[in-house]
Amino acid sequence: MRKLLAARRMNRSFSLAPVNPKTMLRILDDALRSPTAGNAQGVSFLALSDPQDRATYWERSTDEVWRSTSARFDGFSRAPFIVLALCDPAAYTQRYAESDKAASGLGEAPEVWPVPYWFGDAGMATMALLLGAEHQGLGAAFIGTFRNEQAVLDAFDVPRGVRLFGTILIGHSDGEAHRSRSLNRRVPRGSRLHLGRFGQRVATE
Ligand SMILES: Cc1cc2nc3c(=O)[nH]c(=O)nc-3n(C[C@H](O)[C@H](O)[C@H](O)COP(=O)(O)O)c2cc1C
């Protein structure tokens, strides 16, 4: 596990090499073992591999200007699998309206949740998928969808109300990725690891 966590990086440039669909199904299925609040299991993946579907995803989730100017688009668009990480707030409100959870008051509506666990749970499943891809020697990248969420979801018959946490691109790296500027940011892990009191530093390896 330590090796997997240390080796995993977002891969932003894919080759055209296909990924064995059975391998994909296995890592998707395994990732759905991730925990969910109240075991609501309101997280799902929608995997796209058909070229037309992938083209539709890119058309709807980005715009022409970005596609023609972004240094990342070509590398991203070759990914043979596009996985939408979805979560359903209604699954959570329904679960928390059940007798063993009703006292929480969270069964009323998504708006009353101080922390929207459905997004956290989608993040847990996403991380499991990223690690599963790494374990299989595949490249993967998580990208946010900043616009047209509903248009993306409608294209693939996702029921209304279900939310898009983000997208995981999976395939083989072509080794050509530009180094992300984000990687220049370094906040030492030790400074984010507190023992006993916030700010109490811990020496890390
Ligand atoms: C919630 C979240 C949203 C992200 N959105 C994007 C994105 O839209 N595009 C992108 O290229 N990378 C995105 N990233 C990847 C981060 O930039 C990346 O994880 C971070 O720079 C650390 O790099 P590493 O994952 O390679 O270690 C996102 C990561 C997370 C966790």
The ligand as an ORCA input file, in Angstrom:
! r2SCAN-3c Opt
* xyz 0 1
  C     -10.861     17.124     -6.206
  C      -9.751     17.177     -7.234
  C      -9.952     17.878     -8.399
  C      -8.959     17.907     -9.380
  N      -9.208     18.520    -10.574
  C      -8.294     18.436    -11.551
  C      -8.580     18.951    -12.849
  O      -9.679     19.433    -13.115
  N      -7.628     18.855    -13.796
  C      -6.423     18.278    -13.548
  O      -5.597     18.211    -14.458
  N      -6.107     17.775    -12.320
  C      -7.019     17.831    -11.336
  N      -6.735     17.300    -10.103
  C      -5.432     16.679     -9.863
  C      -4.554     17.495     -8.918
  O      -4.053     18.635     -9.565
  C      -3.415     16.586     -8.455
  O      -3.969     15.485     -7.771
  C      -2.415     17.312     -7.552
  O      -1.755     18.332     -8.255
  C      -1.368     16.364     -6.987
  O      -0.741     15.660     -8.036
  P      -0.712     14.061     -8.079
  O      -2.126     13.563     -7.942
  O      -0.110     13.721     -9.413
  O       0.137     13.597     -6.940
  C      -7.723     17.255     -9.135
  C      -7.544     16.561     -7.940
  C      -8.540     16.498     -7.012
  C      -8.306     15.699     -5.742
*
